[in-house]
């Protein structure tokens, strides 16, 4: 049986990760490779976090443990079984996002990594979708106007700038492929295809 592969798309909001995940899934299926997309956090946890934020203050550590449990469930119930079957998994974010959004110190980065590494599969390729905060915000606002999707707490100029810088810092020690997310959808798709081994 062919070994499955885990592909991860990371980056701030507004970089086109989901669009590219769908295109990659379609491409792989045309090659006869079963592939599925998973989200981190899952839509269910997003709803919980949104509800909690309306009624209480949630600190970063609490968020981290909710994200950890959510991810463990997805890895054990969906990701690892799919990989074992020889399928490909396209993950919109993984533990890297927790290090960017929840870790506040190098000590927290260390123990958060340790917690995730108990079960998180090592990605075959991790893509970092990089874009300027201004371009990301423009896309976020266009998406909001078109679909009505709520604006997230990190989807503002200051947070986008801070988190982009944080991604660049965290990813210095993690193998990854940089994607210029300001390029066209077609150019980005071709870059992704050329970076994966089928």
C-alpha angles and dihedrals in degrees: 000000000000113000114247121237132224116216119186128199114200136175143096121304118283097039098112098250095144093047090052092045090057092047092050091048090052091047093050093048089054087055089053093254116133110227136174135190123230128187130220110229097026119234088251093057091045088059091050092049091048092051093046092049090057093056106029146010114265118201123215095254092054089049090050094055092047089051091046093053091045092051094046089055092051093046094049097039103035119001103050095040090051092049090048089054090054095254126137121242122205108200120197096214130338136191091319090075091056090054090050100043106028108026113090100178142023089257091056091048089055098050094040089054090049092052094049094042090063088078113356112115115233107250118241088216129007116196122200111206104208126191139149116270090241094055092044092051092049090055092045091053092047090051091048092051093046101043105016090237109163120253109249125229091252094047100095131096097260096046094044091053093046095046094046089055089047092053090053090051097046094045094054089089098036123080109244146145117242117227119197096222092192089073123095121281090249095051092048092049091052091049090053093048091049091051099054125075115224 
